[in-house]
Amino acid sequence: MITNWIILIISSIALIAIGYWSQLKIKEGASEGFLLGAKSIGAFVGAGTLMATGYSGWGFIGSPGTTYAYGAIEIFANFFFAPAITFGTLFFAGFMRSRAEESGGFTVPEYIAKTHHGSDKQKRIVHGFGGIATFVFLSVYIIGQIRAIGLVGSQWLGISEHTASIILMIVIIIFTVQGGLLAVAITDTIMCIGMLIASIIVYLTIVKDIPMLDLIQKVGEIKPEFINPETSVPYGNAKYSVFLVFIYAFLFTTTLPYMSVRFLSFKKNVNIPLMSLYMAPMGIILSLVPIAGLYMFYKNPNLQNPDSAMPVFLTTYIHPAIGGMIILFILFAMLSTISSVLQALASSLSHDLVVSITNKPEKSSPMTNRLGVIFTGIWGLLLTYLAPQGMLNKIAYIGTGGLIAMFVGPIMMRTIVKANITSALLSMIVGLAASTIFILKLNIGWVEAPIFAGLIGAGVYVVYGFAANGMKRVPEEEKIKDSENNIQNNNKKIEEAEDTI
């Protein structure tokens, strides 16, 4: 345990040092530097931060736990995330980045408000509403993330889960306050490499003990429905509902504030196809992790807490030195994810609400954003202690599902129709209401609820958008504006060429 404490202290110092270095690289005078990493993230770092954020806490702790509780359906579901995140980045990163460059926007709610035409008052309402929703739903999501680091940290350091979560949250608050999104992205990439190595070690350890086909057979003998399920529970009651995980993960990548905000932070000429080529193999390797849950069920089918499957595996079946390093990578990858969520939470208060209420962008400053990080970090800890217990994956899906249902219309349907700000607001309200009803009243599956609610919200966006445009994809005033922008861009390119000559 003493060795683990020394490793934690050294790693925490290194993490905070990265935060300090990142602070020196961003422009202190603008929120863009803190919230968007000064728009300096390239292809490899972009791939690393997206995959690390997409797979960290739930991928290494929640996913093996879900496999332990529900069987191989989770392993199958997990393999949909890699192509979904990759395709989401390939098809939408460039679109969102260019739209944000034209219209502005440091957060996803602000991006939605600024990319839709309408009155200033309407845009402020949408901006504020999106910020409030982001704060509420990510407050739920961060509970599962903090509990995950508490669970892993307690077993690694030999202390209580509450104490471990407090210590680690102090580290992550200091780190996030310093470097913002740039620090998060760099650390994500480093930890993603460690997670890839950890995934390979976990898989090789399992197959060395028992071949995969034999493992499947043994688990089937203990509990046949784990290998040959009749339903897709927990993802839905229908047998093929699990395939909806691909759609969910695609929407997860393109609409969630702490994921899609990375699209706004990429360099101007970032090579997105190259980024996608980096991401695909990363995701496939990370998708091997849930197999540990199946292995633990074979070894010990009587664990009281399914989410302890991976921590118990690492402390029981891996050499202590290697297991300690794997836990370190998992732990710090989860910390980076929490940092991403923390920043999105903080920006919903310190930027979205401040700007939408005051209508003064200058009120959102790096200092305000940093104070927001401190407040939301403490807020997350309080919620973690007060909220009822639940499986980490379930908490994650509930926390993200509402935001997906809200934002899918204004973000993704924008490629179909250039609707006005009223269309965006109606779509957000309908998506949020439908998701809430599906989850709380109708008990629809984890991935089904946000997808179905998002489809309803998207339908509202498209129908109202076309109707408001006089049944045209682009309203006349937008066509004129686009023509003026094209002329300005062409003139700018000519001037740049002349300067080069």
C-alpha positions in Angstrom: 0.0 0.0 0.0 2.9 2.4 0.8 4.2 1.9 -2.8 0.8 2.7 -4.2 0.6 5.9 -2.2 4.1 6.9 -3.5 3.0 6.2 -7.1 -0.2 8.3 -6.5 1.7 11.2 -5.1 4.2 11.2 -7.9 1.5 10.8 -10.6 -0.6 13.6 -9.0 2.4 16.0 -9.1 2.9 15.1 -12.8 -0.8 15.6 -13.5 -0.8 19.0 -11.8 2.4 19.9 -13.7 0.7 19.2 -17.0 -2.1 21.4 -15.9 0.4 24.2 -15.1 2.2 23.8 -18.4 -1.2 23.9 -20.3 -2.0 27.1 -18.4 1.1 28.7 -19.9 0.1 27.6 -23.4 -3.5 29.1 -23.4 -4.4 32.8 -23.6 -5.2 33.9 -20.1 -7.3 36.8 -21.4 -10.0 34.8 -23.2 -12.4 32.0 -22.2 -11.6 30.3 -25.5 -8.2 29.3 -24.1 -9.6 27.6 -21.0 -12.9 26.2 -22.4 -11.5 25.1 -25.8 -7.8 24.6 -25.3 -7.1 27.6 -27.5 -8.4 25.5 -30.4 -5.0 23.8 -30.6 -5.8 20.1 -30.5 -4.5 18.0 -33.4 -5.3 14.6 -34.8 -3.5 12.2 -32.4 -4.4 14.1 -29.2 -8.0 14.5 -30.5 -8.2 10.7 -31.0 -6.8 10.0 -27.6 -9.0 12.4 -25.7 -12.2 11.2 -27.4 -11.5 7.5 -26.9 -10.2 7.9 -23.3 -13.3 10.0 -22.4 -15.6 7.6 -24.1 -14.2 4.5 -22.5 -12.7 5.4 -19.1 -14.9 5.1 -16.0 -17.8 3.1 -17.4 -15.6 1.2 -19.8 -13.1 -0.2 -17.3 -15.4 -0.4 -14.2 -19.0 -0.1 -15.2 -18.8 -2.3 -18.3 -17.2 -5.4 -16.6 -19.7 -4.9 -13.8 -22.6 -4.9 -16.3 -21.1 -8.1 -17.9 -20.9 -9.7 -14.5 -24.6 -8.8 -13.8 -26.1 -9.5 -17.2 -23.7 -11.6 -19.2 -22.2 -11.5 -22.7 -24.8 -9.1 -24.0 -22.6 -6.3 -22.5 -19.5 -7.6 -24.4 -21.5 -7.5 -27.6 -22.8 -4.0 -26.9 -19.4 -2.7 -26.0 -18.0 -3.4 -29.5 -20.5 -1.0 -31.0 -18.9 2.0 -29.3 -15.6 2.0 -31.3 -17.2 2.3 -34.7 -19.9 4.7 -33.4 -17.4 7.1 -31.8 -15.2 6.9 -34.9 -18.0 7.6 -37.4 -19.5 10.3 -35.2 -16.1 12.1 -35.3 -15.6 11.5 -39.0 -19.0 12.8 -40.1 -19.6 15.6 -37.6 -16.4 17.0 -36.2 -15.5 19.0 -39.3 -19.1 20.3 -39.7 -19.4 21.4 -36.1 -16.0 23.0 -36.0 -16.6 25.0 -39.1 -20.0 26.1 -38.0 -18.6 27.2 -34.6 -15.8 29.1 -36.4 -18.4 31.0 -38.4 -20.9 31.7 -35.6 -18.9 31.4 -32.4 -19.7 29.4 -29.3 -17.4 28.0 -26.6 -19.9 25.4 -25.3 -22.5 23.1 -26.9 -25.5 25.2 -25.7 -23.9 28.4 -27.0 -23.0 26.6 -30.3 -26.7 25.7 -30.7 -27.9 29.2 -29.9 -25.4 31.0 -32.2 -25.9 28.6 -35.2 -29.7 29.2 -35.4 -31.2 32.4 -36.7 -33.7 34.3 -34.5 -33.9 37.2 -32.0 -31.3 37.8 -29.4 -33.8 37.1 -26.7 -34.7 33.7 -28.1 -31.0 32.8 -28.5 -30.4 33.7 -24.9 -33.3 31.5 -23.8 -32.0 28.5 -25.7 -28.5 29.2 -24.4 -29.6 29.3 -20.8 -32.0 26.4 -21.1 -29.2 24.3 -22.6 -26.9 25.3 -19.8 -29.4 24.4 -17.1 -30.0 21.0 -18.7 -26.3 20.4 -19.0 -25.8 21.1 -15.3 -28.7 18.9 -14.2 -27.9 15.8 -16.3 -24.2 16.0 -15.9 -24.7 16.3 -12.2 -26.3 12.9 -12.3 -23.6 11.5 -14.6 -20.7 12.7 -12.4 -22.1 10.7 -9.5 -21.2 7.5 -11.2 -17.8 8.7 -12.2 -16.9 9.8 -8.7 -18.1 6.6 -7.2 -16.0 4.7 -9.8 -12.8 6.4 -8.7 -13.7 5.9 -5.1 -14.3 2.2 -5.7 -11.0 1.7 -7.5 -9.0 4.1 -5.3 -10.2 2.5 -2.0 -9.0 -1.0 -3.0 -5.7 0.3 -4.4 -4.9 2.6 -1.4 -6.5 0.6 1.4 -8.9 3.4 2.5 -12.6 4.0 2.4 -14.4 4.8 -0.8 -15.4 8.2 0.5 -11.9 9.2 1.5 -10.5 8.0 -1.8 -13.0 10.0 -3.8 -12.3 13.2 -1.8 -8.5 12.9 -2.2 -8.7 12.2 -5.9 -11.3 14.9 -6.5 -9.0 17.5 -4.8 -6.3 16.5 -7.3 -8.6 16.7 -10.3 -10.0 20.1 -9.2 -6.5 21.6 -8.9 -5.6 20.1 -12.3 -8.7 21.3 -14.1 -8.6 24.8 -12.6 -5.1 25.2 -14.0 -5.1 23.9 -17.6 -8.7 23.7 -18.8 -9.5 21.5 -21.8 -6.0 21.5 -23.2 -4.6 19.9 -20.1 -7.5 17.4 -20.1 -6.9 16.4 -23.7 -3.1 15.9 -23.3 -3.6 13.8 -20.1 -6.4 11.8 -21.8 -4.1 10.9 -24.6 -1.3 9.7 -22.3 -3.8 7.7 -20.2 -5.4 6.3 -23.4 -2.1 4.7 -24.3 -1.9 3.2 -20.8 -5.5 2.0 -21.1 -4.7 0.3 -24.4 -1.7 -1.5 -22.8 -4.0 -2.4 -19.8 -6.7 -3.8 -22.1 -4.2 -6.1 -23.8 -2.7 -7.3 -20.5 -6.2 -8.0 -19.1 -7.2 -10.0 -22.2 -4.0 -12.0 -22.4 -4.2 -12.8 -18.7 -7.7 -14.3 -19.1 -7.0 -16.4 -22.2 -3.7 -17.6 -20.7 -5.8 -19.1 -17.8 -8.7 -20.3 -19.9 -9.3 -20.2 -23.7 -12.1 -17.8 -24.7 -14.4 -20.6 -26.1 -13.9 -22.6 -22.9 -14.8 -19.6 -20.8 -18.0 -19.0 -22.7 -18.9 -22.7 -22.3 -18.2 -22.7 -18.5 -20.3 -19.5 -18.0 -23.0 -21.1 -20.0 -23.1 -24.1 -17.8 -23.4 -21.9 -14.7 -26.0 -19.5 -16.2 -27.2 -20.3 -19.7 -29.0 -17.0 -20.3 -25.7 -15.2 -19.9 -24.4 -16.7 -23.1 -27.7 -17.1 -25.0 -29.9 -14.3 -23.8 -33.6 -14.1 -24.8 -33.7 -10.3 -24.4 -31.3 -7.3 -24.6 -31.8 -6.4 -20.9 -30.5 -4.0 -19.6 -30.6 -2.2 -23.0 -34.1 -3.2 -23.9 -36.6 -6.0 -23.6 -36.5 -6.9 -27.3 -33.9 -9.5 -28.4 -32.3 -7.1 -30.9 -32.4 -3.9 -28.9 -28.7 -4.2 -28.2 -28.0 -3.0 -31.7 -29.4 0.4 -30.7 -26.2 0.8 -28.7 -24.5 1.8 -32.0 -27.0 4.6 -32.5 -26.7 5.6 -28.8 -22.9 5.8 -29.0 -23.1 7.8 -32.2 -25.4 10.3 -30.6 -23.3 10.2 -27.4 -20.3 11.3 -29.4 -22.0 14.1 -31.4 -24.3 15.6 -28.9 -23.0 15.3 -25.3 -21.4 18.6 -24.2 -18.2 17.0 -22.7 -17.6 14.9 -25.9 -18.7 17.1 -28.8 -17.1 20.2 -27.3 -13.8 18.6 -28.4 -14.9 19.1 -32.0 -15.0 22.8 -31.3 -11.4 22.7 -29.9 -9.7 21.1 -32.9 -7.1 23.0 -34.9 -8.3 24.8 -38.0 -6.8 22.4 -40.5 -6.9 19.2 -38.4 -6.9 15.9 -40.4 -10.1 14.3 -39.3 -9.9 11.2 -41.5 -6.4 10.6 -40.0 -7.9 11.1 -36.5 -10.5 8.5 -37.3 -7.8 6.0 -38.4 -6.2 6.4 -35.0 -9.5 6.0 -33.2 -10.7 2.8 -34.8 -8.0 0.4 -33.5 -8.0 2.2 -30.1 -11.7 1.5 -29.7 -11.4 -2.2 -30.7 -8.7 -2.9 -28.2 -10.6 -1.0 -25.4 -13.7 -3.1 -26.2 -11.9 -6.2 -24.9 -12.2 -5.0 -21.3 -15.7 -6.3 -20.4 -14.5 -9.9 -20.9 -13.0 -9.5 -17.4 -16.6 -9.4 -16.0 -17.4 -12.7 -17.7 -14.2 -14.2 -16.3 -14.9 -13.0 -12.8 -18.4 -14.5 -13.0 -16.7 -17.8 -13.9 -14.2 -17.5 -11.0 -16.5 -16.0 -8.4 -20.3 -15.8 -9.2 -21.1 -14.5 -5.7 -19.7 -10.9 -5.7 -22.2 -8.6 -3.8 -21.3 -5.6 -6.0 -21.0 -6.3 -9.7 -19.0 -3.1 -10.2 -16.3 -4.6 -8.0 -15.6 -7.2 -10.7 -12.7 -5.3 -12.3 -11.0 -4.1 -9.1 -11.2 -7.7 -7.7 -9.8 -9.1 -10.9 -6.8 -6.7 -10.8 -6.0 -7.3 -7.2 -6.5 -11.1 -7.4 -5.4 -12.4 -10.8 -2.8 -9.9 -11.9 0.8 -9.5 -10.6 0.7 -6.8 -7.9 3.2 -4.5 -9.8 1.4 -4.9 -13.1 -2.0 -4.6 -11.5 -1.0 -1.5 -9.7 0.1 0.2 -12.9 -3.1 -0.9 -14.7 -5.2 0.6 -11.8 -3.1 3.8 -12.0 -3.9 4.1 -15.8 -7.5 3.4 -15.3 -7.8 5.7 -12.3 -6.1 8.6 -14.0 -8.1 8.1 -17.2 -11.2 8.2 -15.1 -9.9 11.4 -13.5 -9.4 12.9 -16.9 -13.0 12.0 -17.8 -14.2 13.6 -14.6 -12.2 16.7 -15.4 -14.0 16.8 -18.8 -17.4 16.5 -17.1 -16.4 18.9 -14.4 -15.4 21.5 -17.0 -18.7 21.0 -18.9 -20.6 21.4 -15.6 -18.6 24.5 -14.6 -19.0 26.1 -18.0 -22.8 25.5 -17.8 -22.9 27.8 -14.8 -19.9 30.2 -15.3 -20.3 30.7 -19.0 -23.8 29.5 -20.3 -25.9 30.9 -17.5 -23.7 34.0 -17.0 -23.7 35.0 -20.7 -27.4 34.1 -21.3 -28.6 36.1 -18.3 -26.3 39.2 -18.5 -25.9 39.2 -22.3 -22.3 40.2 -21.7 -19.8 37.6 -22.9 -17.0 39.5 -21.1 -18.5 38.4 -17.8 -17.3 34.9 -18.6 -13.6 35.0 -17.9 -11.0 32.3 -17.1 -11.3 33.3 -13.4 -15.1 32.8 -13.5 -14.6 29.4 -15.2 -12.1 28.3 -12.6 -14.4 29.3 -9.7 -17.1 27.3 -11.5 -14.8 24.2 -11.5 -14.2 24.5 -7.8 -17.9 24.9 -7.0 -19.1 22.0 -9.2 -16.3 19.7 -7.9 -17.7 20.2 -4.4 -21.2 19.9 -5.7 -20.4 16.6 -7.3 -18.9 15.2 -4.1 -22.0 16.2 -2.1 -24.3 14.5 -4.6 -22.2 11.4 -4.5 -22.8 11.0 -0.8 -26.5 11.9 -0.9 -27.7 10.1 -3.9 -29.0 6.5 -3.7 -26.8 3.6 -4.8 -27.0 2.2 -8.3 -25.0 0.4 -11.0 -22.4 2.8 -12.5 -23.5 2.0 -16.1 -27.1 2.7 -15.3 -26.2 6.1 -13.7 -24.1 6.9 -16.8 -26.9 6.1 -19.2 -29.5 8.1 -17.2 -27.2 11.1 -16.9 -26.3 11.2 -20.6 -29.6 10.1 -22.1 -31.5 13.3 -21.3 -28.9 15.5 -23.0 -28.7 13.3 -26.0 -32.5 13.5 -26.4 -32.4 17.3 -26.1 -29.5 18.1 -28.4 -29.8 15.6 -31.2 -32.3 17.7 -33.1 -30.5 21.1 -33.1 -27.1 19.6 -33.7 -27.6 16.7 -36.1 -30.8 17.8 -38.0 -29.1 21.0 -38.8 -27.5 19.2 -41.7 -31.0 18.6 -43.1 -32.7 21.9 -42.6 -31.4 25.3 -41.4 -34.2 25.8 -38.9 -34.7 28.8 -36.7 -34.1 29.2 -33.0 -37.7 28.4 -32.2 -37.3 25.0 -33.8 -34.3 24.3 -31.7 -36.1 25.3 -28.5 -39.1 23.2 -29.2 -37.0 20.2 -30.2 -35.0 20.5 -26.9 -38.1 20.7 -24.8 -39.9 17.8 -26.5 -36.8 15.6 -26.4 -36.2 16.3 -22.7 -39.9 15.7 -21.8 -40.1 12.5 -23.8 -36.8 11.1 -22.3 -38.0 11.9 -18.8 -41.3 10.1 -19.4 -39.6 7.1 -21.0 -37.1 6.7 -18.1 -39.2 7.5 -15.1 -42.7 6.3 -16.1 -42.4 3.7 -18.9 -39.2 2.0 -17.7 -37.9 1.8 -21.2 -34.3 0.3 -21.7 -31.1 2.2 -21.0 -30.4 3.0 -24.7 -33.9 2.9 -26.1 -35.2 5.9 -24.0 -32.8 8.6 -25.3 -32.9 7.2 -28.9 -36.7 7.2 -29.1 -37.0 10.6 -27.3 -34.3 12.0 -29.5 -36.1 10.8 -32.7 -39.3 12.6 -31.5 -37.3 15.8 -30.8 -35.5 15.5 -34.1 -38.9 15.1 -35.9 -40.2 18.2 -34.2 -37.1 20.1 -35.3 -37.4 19.0 -39.0 -41.1 19.5 -39.3 -41.3 22.9 -37.6 -38.0 23.9 -39.3 -39.4 23.3 -42.8 -42.7 24.9 -42.0 -41.0 28.0 -40.6 -38.8 28.2 -43.7 -41.8 28.1 -46.1 -41.1 24.4 -46.8 -37.6 25.2 -47.9 -34.4 23.7 -46.5 -32.7 27.1 -46.2 -34.7 30.4 -45.6 -34.1 33.2 -48.1 -32.4 35.4 -45.5 -29.9 32.6 -44.8 -29.2 32.1 -48.5 -28.3 35.8 -48.7 -26.2 35.6 -45.6 -24.4 32.5 -46.9 -23.6 34.2 -50.2 -22.2 37.2 -48.4 -20.1 34.9 -46.2 -18.8 33.1 -49.3 -17.8 36.4 -50.9 -16.0 37.4 -47.7 -14.2 34.1 -47.5 -13.1 34.2 -51.1 -11.8 37.8 -50.6 -9.9 36.7 -47.5 -8.3 33.8 -49.5 -7.3 36.2 -52.3 -5.7 38.6 -49.7 -3.9 35.7 -48.1 -2.6 34.5 -51.5 -1.5 38.0 -52.4 0.3 38.3 -49.1 2.1 35.0 -49.7 3.2 36.2 -53.2 
